[in-house]
Amino acid sequence: MSEADAATMEASLIAVADAGIDIRIPLFERFFAAYPERRASFISVDAASRRMTDETLQMMLGLAQGETWVWPLVAELVFTHRSYGALPIAEYDAFIDMTVAELGAAAGDAWSAHTTAAWQRHADALKAMIRKARAEWASAMPAGAPAVAE
């Protein structure tokens, strides 16, 4: 838990909300530009983009706040994502990093090197949790888990 990081992260979220900026649209444009083949995986980009953006931000902030619900949610989401096949870990990493980058762009002057560092620490922690969840699911259910794409 990092109270200082959590406060910094919350302040940046408030700045983006006060500016009335919805980061999910440029976030998903950026993600699909990097991974155009992934667009076909989404039944409704509008619905998924809202959920994925919110969950990603909530999980990173939750990690900063020391919330215990983050691990079970990460484990569940990793398990659920198996229905999309062997998603490369690079896509998870890229989506998380793109989320932080788009948040920074939207925050404008409210964003600083300190803010970047706070978000990046918890982005890296989220990436590590995803790797742990993938490994644990593959170990627990080797026949039911898709091949892990790196």
N, C-alpha and C positions, 0 to 999 in steps of 0.2 A: 504494500500500500504506500502511496505517495500523496500525501495531502497537498503538497505544493504542486505536483503535476496535475492532480485532479482539479485544483482551483484554476490553474493556467488553462487547462483543457476546457473547462466549463466556460471560462471567460471568452475563449475563441468561439465556442458554439453560440454563446449569447450574441457576440458581435455579428456572426453570420445570420442568425435569426433576426436581429435588429435591422440588418441590411436587406432582409427579405429575399435572400438568395437561396435557391434550391440547388445544392451541389450535385444531386443525383443525375441531372440531365447532362452536364458536361462530363461527369464521372463515367457514365455509361457510353457516351460518345467516344471518350478516350479509350475505355476498355474494349469496345467493339472495333475501334481502329487498330488496336494492338492484336486483338483476337477475333477477327471477323467471322471465323467458323463457329464461334460460340453463340452468336445471335440465334441460331436455329434451336438452341437448347431452351429458349425462353418462350413459354406459351403467351405470356403477357409481360412485355418489357416494362410497361408502366407499373404494374403491380409488383413485379420482382425487384425493380430498381428502388422502389420505396422501401421494401422490406430489407433488401440486402444492404442498402446504404445505412438505414437506421440501425440494423443489427450490428454492422461493423463498427459504427461509431459508439454504440452502447457497450459493446464488448471491450473496446479499448478504454473507454472511460471507466467501465466497471473494473477493469484490471487496475487502473490507477487508484480506484477507491477501495480496492481490496475485497470486492464483492465475490462471494462464494458461488453465485449462480453462473458465473462466466464459464467455468470448466464444464459443467453439465450441458450448457447450451452449445459450446464448441463441439463437444463429443457428439451431441445429437445432430448438429448441422453437418458434421463430417460424415456421419453415418447416412444421413438423408441424401447427401450429395452423391453417394455411390450409384444412385439410379441414373446419373448422367454419364456414367462410365469412369474411366481412369483419368480424372482431371489432373493435369500436371500441377505440381506444387508451385511452379512458377506463376501459374494463373492466380492461385490464392495470394501469393506474395505480391504480385503486381496489383491486384485489386485493392489490397490493403494499402499499399504505397500510394496508389492513385487516389484513394479516398483521402489520405492525409494531404497530398498535394493539392487536390481540389478544395479541400477545406481551407488550406493556407491561402490559395488564390482568392477565395471568397471573403476571407477575413480581412484582407487588405492591410491597412495600417495597424490593425489589432494583432497581427501576426509578427512574431519575432524569432530570432534564433533560439531563444529559450522555449518558445511555444513549439517550434519544430522538434526540438530535442525531447520535450515532454511527450508529444504524440508519437514520435519515432520509438521511444523506449517501450511504449505499450503496444505499438504496432509490431515490434520485434517479439514481444512477449506473446502476442496473439499468434504470430506465425509459428513460434515454438510450440504453442498449445495445439495448433492444427497438426503439426508433424507428430506430436505425441499421440493425439487422438487417432490419426491414420494408422500409426504403428500398432496401437492397442487394438483397434478394430480388426486389422489384418491378422493379428495374432489370435484374437478371440474367435474370429469367423473367417478363417483362410479360404474356405470354399465359397463363401458368400460375398467376399470383398473383391472389387475389381482390382486388376493389377495396378500397382501404384506407379503412376507416371511421374518421373522427376523432371 
